[in-house]
Amino acid sequence: MPTLANYLIASGLLFAIGLGGVLLRRSIIIIFMSLEMMLSAANLSLIAFSRFGLVSGQQNYDPQVLVFFIITVAAAEVAVGLAIIVSLYRARRTTHVEDLDHLKF
Amino acid sequence: MSTVAWITLVSPLVAAALILLVTRSSKPLAAGLAILSSLIAALGAWIIFTRGVDADFHGFNWVDFGPSFTLPFGIALDPLSRTMLVIVTSISPLVFIFSLGYMKGEEGYCRYFAGLALFLFSMLGIVLADNLVMMFIFWELVGVSSYILIGHYFQKDSAADAAKQAFIVNRIGDFGFMLGILLFWIATSTSTTAGTISFAGLNASAGNINPAVLSVAVILIFCGTVGKSAQFPLHVWLPNSMEGPTPVSSLLHAATMVAAGVYLLARIFPLLSASPEAAEIIAWTGAITALGAGLLAIGQDDIKRILAYSTISQLGYMVTAAGLAVSAALPMFHLFTHAFFKCLLFLSAGSVILGMHHEQDIWKMGGLKNKMPLTFLAYCAGMLALSGCPFFSGHYSKDLIMACAWDHHRGVFWVVVIAAALTPFYMARQALVVFFGSPRSEAAKHAHESPRVMTVPLVLLSIPAIGAGWPFIEHLFFHEIGPLAEPEVPGFVPLVFLGAFVAGIALALVLYGKAVKDPLRIPLLENRFYIDTLYEWIVANVQGGFARLLAFVDRWLIDGVLVRGSATIIWTLGFALRFLQLGNIQAYAFFFGAGVIALIYVLLTVH
C-alpha cells in the first residue's frame, strides 16, 4: 500500500520533469506538453492529500471536484494554446523558442 | 448728501475707466473727461464743505462673514475729511488743466490723463474712507497709480526704476501699516464682540486698549506714514519720483500721496495722543526728517529735486506737528498751506523746465526773471510762503508748529528751528540761481514764458499760496477739527523764527548772489548722506547675497538633486533592468521559478 509520501514524491518528480522540460527544450510544442505535465503533478498531489487527509474521520471530496475543474480548464487552455502555436507557426515558420525573441531590449 | 459724496468719490474712477476703455484715440476727449471729473469732484467737495455735513454713509459690505467679521465700505464725513476733501479737489483741477499745456504733444497723453484720474480717485478714497481697511485699499491704489504716473516715461530706465522704487519702498512701510491694522483689530476684539477697524470706533476706544499695545499699534500704523510721506529712513523714493512729468510731481507732493500719511496721523489722532511713547517717536522722526531733508536740499542741482527735498522737510514738520499731540488741526493746517505753495512751486518749476526745453539743472539757468515774469512772480510767492516769510501762508502754519514745539518739546523745537533756517536758505539759493544773474546756457538765453493754460493756474494758485494761512481762513477750515490756539511763548521765540528766516535769506544772498558755480560743495550732502548708496549696497549685497543663496538652493538642491536627481535614479534603474529582458521565454520562466523558490525560502526561514 503506497503512502502519502510516495504519491508526493511521484508528484514532485513529475513537476520537476515538467519544469525541466519547460526550461530546457527548444520546441514550443514540447514546452507546452511539459507545462501540462506540471499541471498533472499538481493534480496528483491534490488527489493524494484528499485520499489521505481525513476530516473528522470522513473523506473530503472537495479536492477531487476541484481536480475535475482543473482538468476541464486545462483542456480549454490546451485548445487556445495549440491554436496560438499553429498561428505562430504560420506566421513565423518555426516553433523554436530561440527564434521567438523579438520582445527584448 | 450721500449721493453727492458718492459722486465725488466715483467720478474720477468713471473718467479713468472711460478714457482707457472708450476714448483712447481722442486726446481732447481724454483730457476733457479727466478735467471734468476733477471739477465734478471739486464741486461735490465744496457742496459738502459749505453744508458742513457730518455723516457716515454706509455703502456696502466688501467682506461679510456675519457679525464676527465684516469689512464695510463707507464714507465718513467729518470736519477733518471735509477739509482734506476741499484741499485735494481744489488743487487737482488746476494741475489737470496745467497738464494740458505741459503734456502737449507728449507720448501717452491719454494714459497720462487716465492715470491722473485714477490717482485722484485713490486719494479721494483715502480721504473719505471710514475704516482702516478701506483706507489701506485706497492707500495701495495710490501706490499703484503713483507707479503708473512716475513711470510715465517708462522707456527711460531711470523713470522705470524710480517708479519701481517708489512702489517697493512704499510697500515696506505699508507692511507695518497692515500689521498695525491687525493689531488694532486684535486689541479691540473681546471674547464676545468682534474688533473694530472703523475710525470712529477706534478713536472712541483709545482709552480701553492696553497702553503698550496701543503704542506698538500706533507706531506700526505710523510705518505707513513713513513710507507714504517719505520720512527718514524711507524718504529715498520721493526725490527719485521726480522722473515723472512735473505736474505729477506737483500733484504727488502737494495735496495727494505724501499728504496721505499726514492725513492718516490726523485720522488716528485720538489714538496717537493717548500714547505718549508713540507720539514721542513720531515727533522725533518728523524733526529729524525736517532737518535732514533741509540739509540735503542744499546739495542738489536739479530744480525738481530741490523741491522734492523741501517737500520731505515740510512733511517732517507735519509729522512733528502730529507727534506733538496738540491737536489734529495742527498738522492739517500746515498740510493745507503747504499743499498750495508746494503745488505752486512745482508748477512754476514745470513752467521753467518747459521754457528751458526740459533742462532741469539750475546751474544751466539764470536770469529767467525777465523772460518768464509771471512764472517768476508765482515762484516768489511760493518760495516766500515756503520759507515762512511773514504774512505768507507758510509763516502762520510753520510758526504755529514751532511755537507748539516750544511749548511741548524743547528738544524737537531746536531741531525744527534749525530746519526752518535752512528752508529760506535753499529756496533763496534756487531762486537766485534760476531767476537772477546772467544766463548760464544757450537754453536760458532763449527761454520763453509758458502758454496761458499754464500761467493761469500759476496765478490762481498764488492767491491761496499767499493767503491760505491767514487767521480767518484758518478759522474757516480748522476750527471744527480741533483747537488751534497760539500757545503762550516767551517774547523772543517769534523773533527766533524771524531771525531764522532772515538769516537763511541773507546767507543765500551772500553765497549765491553772484555765484556762477556752486560755491558750496559738500560731498556728504551731494551724495544724500550716502543713504541711497547704503541702500544700494544693502540691496546688492544682503538681498543680492540672499538671492544668490536661494538661486543656488533652487538650482542645485531642488532642480539638481530633487527633480533631476530622482529622474536620473529612476532612469538608471530602468536602464539596468532592461538587460534582464532577454527575449527568451525560457529565461523568463527561469526567473519566475527562481523567484518563486526564493519566496518560499524566505517565507519558510524568516519569521
Interface residues (C-beta under 8 A of the other chain):
Chain A: L19 V22 L23 L24 I31 V97 E98 L100 D101 H102 L103 K104 F105
Chain B: R578 F579 Q581 L582 G583 N584 I585 Q586 A589 F590 G593
